[in-house]
Amino acid sequence: MNIISEYFDNSFELKSEVINTLVIENRELFISFIKQLHIEMSTEEDKIILQDDLIELSFKKYAELIIDPFTLDPNNAKNLKKLYEKIIDNSSNEELYEKRLVFENILKDYIEEIVFLSDYELIYDSLDYQNIFKAVNLHINTEANNLTSMIIDYIRISSDLTGTKLFIFVNLDNFLTDADLIELQNFICYNNIIVFCLQNQLKRELIKNENLRIIDEDLCEI
């Protein structure tokens, strides 16, 4: 996968088994690049192009920009929608389908009795399983006990449910230690996921095999 942009001279190859880091030391360029990424996520202006095997990919569909990792929630609306769709698809096997029919008949009888006993003329829609799952707060139980585990859980779940291929983090070094970054890279190594870290400075040692590019204050690429 490659990112092509007017913000730097050559395309940046993003690799799937290592952490990819772009350091933009020039503050104005750093802010401008992140701002444009925000725009690409919603409008797809094509000033920053995401490409895989010469095929252009939609940032909105395949990428996610993460500025504050503490706000990551595996049970966000997008993930739960996909989870519920997956559960409904999986409930088509014979055993679950029979239970589903019994459940629907019981619920229909219950609703019709409520309608009959009401002082008002009531109507109701067909059964919506997504709303039923929301009503009982059906969600993924995550057991992350630190920020690194939370990030890994989020990446794993979001990638599986929504097909997100690229996770873009801003200044992740501010939140994770060197050991945390190595743990994250070990996770990436065994999963077909791309992590792209945007930094405005680099004060740590390089991680083994880290894919690094630096654009300095004078906009020279290293």
Residue pairs with C-beta under 8 A, 6 or more apart in sequence:
1 13
1 14
1 16
1 50
1 51
1 52
1 57
1 165
1 166
1 194
2 11
2 12
2 13
2 14
2 50
2 51
2 52
3 11
3 12
3 14
3 48
3 49
3 50
3 51
3 196
4 11
4 48
4 49
4 51
5 33
5 36
5 47
5 48
5 49
6 47
7 29
7 32
7 33
7 36
7 48
8 22
8 213
8 215
8 221
9 221
10 221
11 51
12 20
12 22
12 213
13 211
14 20
14 166
14 194
14 196
14 211
15 194
15 211
16 188
16 192
16 193
16 194
17 188
17 189
17 209
18 185
18 188
18 189
18 207
18 209
18 210
18 211
19 181
19 184
19 185
19 188
19 195
19 197
19 207
19 210
19 211
20 194
20 195
20 196
20 197
20 210
20 211
21 196
21 197
21 199
21 202
21 210
21 211
21 212
21 213
22 196
22 197
22 198
22 199
22 212
22 213
22 214
22 215
23 199
23 200
23 201
23 202
23 212
23 213
23 214
23 215
24 30
24 33
24 198
24 199
24 200
24 215
25 200
25 201
25 214
25 215
25 216
25 217
26 215
26 216
26 217
26 218
26 219
27 200
29 215
29 219
30 198
30 200
33 48
33 198
34 65
34 67
34 170
34 198
36 45
36 47
36 48
37 48
37 59
37 65
37 168
38 65
39 45
39 47
40 46
40 47
40 48
40 59
40 60
41 59
41 60
41 63
41 64
41 65
42 60
44 58
44 59
44 60
48 59
49 56
50 56
50 57
50 58
50 59
50 62
50 63
50 166
51 57
52 165
57 63
57 165
61 163
62 163
62 164
62 165
62 166
63 164
63 165
63 166
63 167
63 168
64 158
64 164
64 166
64 167
64 168
65 168
65 170
66 72
66 167
66 168
66 169
66 170
67 170
69 147
69 150
69 151
69 169
69 172
69 175
70 147
70 175
72 150
72 151
72 154
73 154
74 140
74 142
74 153
74 154
74 157
74 158
75 139
75 140
75 142
78 158
78 162
79 140
79 157
79 158
79 161
79 162
80 133
80 134
80 139
81 130
82 161
82 162
83 139
83 140
83 161
84 129
84 130
84 133
84 138
85 130
86 161
87 129
87 133
87 138
88 129
88 130
90 96
91 97
91 100
104 127
107 127
108 127
111 124
114 122
115 122
115 123
115 124
140 157
142 150
142 153
142 157
143 149
144 150
144 152
144 153
147 175
147 176
147 180
148 176
148 180
148 183
148 184
151 176
151 184
152 183
152 184
152 187
155 167
155 187
155 191
155 193
155 195
156 187
156 191
156 193
158 164
158 167
159 165
159 167
159 191
159 193
165 193
165 194
166 194
166 196
167 193
167 194
167 195
167 196
168 196
168 197
168 198
169 195
169 196
169 197
169 198
170 198
171 198
171 199
171 200
172 181
172 197
172 199
173 181
173 197
173 199
173 202
173 203
173 204
176 184
178 204
178 205
178 207
181 204
181 207
182 207
182 208
184 195
185 207
185 208
185 209
185 210
188 194
188 195
202 212
202 214
206 212
213 221
213 222
214 221
214 222
215 221
215 222
216 222
